[in-house]
């Protein structure tokens, strides 16, 4: 994970304008997320990335390791509550040929480790739609459990899906050495 650069932010243009990627990442919010002009993405960098209050929101780019390191997605946290010591996380791997290869799981474990150890949080939450089964499996590999289901809460491609709410408590996370 690295801080988001302008080039990283601009790279999301291709992911956001790919229908399959946008649907998985944004669900029913796809109409707001996709079909975004490059100029709008460039303009949003200053507002959405450079000037955000890092005490409340954290955005990072996901890179592969090694000599051929490349930007493949994004991950972050939001709705940080320092009194209750909790936040909401989200991630997306934009490079389709790398889906199902464990990059999202690895990045999420790194973020969880940071949030629990460095930021001293107690709880992490996320949500996704029930049709995004690859994401649910990845979250479960990281220790998240399904805490709730909002039935037929989101409308995607002419069909209703449940919103799945998942949570992870600090003592449930298995730290890797």
KALINJO-V246334 format. One record per residue. RES is the residue in one letter. OMEGA is omega in whole degrees, -180 to 180 (* if undefined). NEAR is the number of other C-alpha atoms within 8 Angstrom. Layout:
res=RES omega=OMEGA near=NEAR
res=RES omega=OMEGA near=NEAR
//
This chain:
res=X omega=178 near=7
res=X omega=172 near=7
res=X omega=-178 near=7
res=X omega=175 near=10
res=X omega=177 near=6
res=X omega=179 near=8
res=X omega=176 near=6
res=X omega=-177 near=10
res=X omega=178 near=12
res=X omega=180 near=10
res=X omega=180 near=8
res=X omega=178 near=10
res=X omega=-178 near=12
res=X omega=-179 near=7
res=X omega=-177 near=11
res=X omega=-178 near=13
res=X omega=171 near=11
res=X omega=-171 near=9
res=X omega=-178 near=8
res=X omega=179 near=6
res=X omega=-179 near=12
res=X omega=-180 near=15
res=X omega=-179 near=11
res=X omega=-177 near=8
res=X omega=-172 near=8
res=X omega=-179 near=9
res=X omega=-178 near=13
res=X omega=176 near=9
res=X omega=-177 near=7
res=X omega=-179 near=10
res=X omega=177 near=7
res=X omega=-171 near=5
res=X omega=-173 near=10
res=X omega=-180 near=11
res=X omega=-179 near=7
res=X omega=180 near=10
res=X omega=180 near=7
res=X omega=-180 near=8
res=X omega=179 near=6
res=X omega=178 near=8
res=X omega=178 near=12
res=X omega=-179 near=11
res=X omega=-178 near=8
res=X omega=-179 near=9
res=X omega=-179 near=11
res=X omega=-177 near=9
res=X omega=-171 near=9
res=X omega=-175 near=8
res=X omega=-172 near=10
res=X omega=-172 near=7
res=X omega=179 near=7
res=X omega=178 near=8
res=X omega=-175 near=6
res=X omega=177 near=6
res=X omega=-178 near=6
res=X omega=-176 near=9
res=X omega=175 near=12
res=X omega=179 near=9
res=X omega=-179 near=11
res=X omega=173 near=11
res=X omega=176 near=14
res=X omega=178 near=13
res=X omega=172 near=11
res=X omega=178 near=10
res=X omega=176 near=7
res=X omega=-178 near=5
res=X omega=-179 near=4
res=X omega=-178 near=6
res=X omega=178 near=8
res=X omega=-180 near=7
res=X omega=-176 near=9
res=X omega=-178 near=11
res=X omega=-180 near=13
res=X omega=-179 near=12
res=X omega=179 near=14
res=X omega=176 near=12
res=X omega=-180 near=12
res=X omega=179 near=10
res=X omega=180 near=8
res=X omega=177 near=12
res=X omega=-175 near=9
res=X omega=177 near=7
res=X omega=179 near=4
res=X omega=179 near=6
res=X omega=180 near=11
res=X omega=176 near=12
res=X omega=176 near=13
res=X omega=-180 near=11
res=X omega=176 near=11
res=X omega=179 near=8
res=X omega=176 near=11
res=X omega=172 near=9
res=X omega=-175 near=13
res=X omega=-178 near=10
res=X omega=-172 near=9
res=X omega=-178 near=7
res=X omega=179 near=4
res=X omega=177 near=8
res=X omega=177 near=9
res=X omega=-178 near=6
res=X omega=176 near=5
res=X omega=-179 near=8
res=X omega=179 near=11
res=X omega=178 near=10
res=X omega=180 near=11
res=X omega=-180 near=8
res=X omega=180 near=11
res=X omega=177 near=11
res=X omega=177 near=9
res=X omega=179 near=8
res=X omega=178 near=9
res=X omega=179 near=9
res=X omega=178 near=10
res=X omega=-177 near=9
res=X omega=-179 near=10
res=X omega=-175 near=11
res=X omega=-175 near=8
res=X omega=-177 near=7
res=X omega=176 near=7
res=X omega=177 near=8
res=X omega=-178 near=13
res=X omega=-175 near=10
res=X omega=175 near=11
res=X omega=-178 near=13
res=X omega=173 near=12
res=X omega=172 near=10
res=X omega=177 near=8
res=X omega=178 near=11
res=X omega=-171 near=11
res=X omega=177 near=10
res=X omega=-180 near=5
res=X omega=-173 near=9
res=X omega=178 near=7
res=X omega=179 near=7
res=X omega=180 near=8
res=X omega=178 near=10
res=X omega=180 near=8
res=X omega=-179 near=11
res=X omega=178 near=11
res=X omega=177 near=9
res=X omega=180 near=8
res=X omega=178 near=10
res=X omega=179 near=10
res=X omega=175 near=10
res=X omega=178 near=9
res=X omega=-179 near=9
res=X omega=-179 near=8
res=X omega=-179 near=7
res=X omega=175 near=9
res=X omega=-172 near=9
res=X omega=178 near=7
res=X omega=-174 near=9
res=X omega=-175 near=9
res=X omega=-175 near=11
res=X omega=-177 near=11
res=X omega=177 near=10
res=X omega=175 near=4
res=X omega=-178 near=5
res=X omega=176 near=6
res=X omega=177 near=9
res=X omega=175 near=13
res=X omega=167 near=12
res=X omega=-179 near=14
res=X omega=178 near=13
res=X omega=-177 near=13
res=X omega=-180 near=12
res=X omega=178 near=12
res=X omega=176 near=12
res=X omega=-176 near=9
res=X omega=-176 near=9
res=X omega=179 near=4
res=X omega=-175 near=7
res=X omega=179 near=9
res=X omega=179 near=5
res=X omega=178 near=5
res=X omega=-178 near=3
res=X omega=* near=2
//
